[in-house]
Amino acid sequence: MEIQWWYWIVAGAALILMELVMPSFFILWFGIGALLVALAMWLLPDLSLTAQIALWSGASLVMVAIWFKLFAGARLKTQSGTAQGEVIGEVGLLVSAVAPFQHGKVRFQKPILGSEQWNCTADEAIPAGERVRILAFEGNSVKVARA
């Protein structure tokens, strides 16, 4: 049985469609590699099976390497992936009053270390509705002061 060029198109389309089901964003490159082999077979009909598989493997691996080198390192940095020191000084709105030795709650416009709302402590009494600034992280709460 001789492999036709359109077999590679079917295989490439199947791999690309599998990418829609699987959340890996990795199978796509193997599907595109299969489409490249189909193009090569359409241009060069006498391509041997060994050359087809080598071309598919090489093209797929090159595209995966390019993906990891160029695009994977350029992902956007999210607040949940930041260090504590980078969010010290962020300003939030106090949603429940805080006093010395009494916890309150502060809400931030964007998530801080993965959460929009934090339990907080303060050295002075601050009523709800005030804007506060993060001074430090203390376990599962933040220490705040008036902004």
Secondary structure, DSSP 8 states (H G I E B T S, - for coil): ----HHHHHHHHHHHHHHHHHSTTS-HHHHHHHHHHHHHHHHH-TT--HHHHHHHHHHHHHHHHHHIIIIIGGG----GGGS-HHHHTT-EEEEEE-BBTTB-EEEEEEEEETTEEEEEEE-SS-B-TT-EEEEEEEETTEEEEEE-
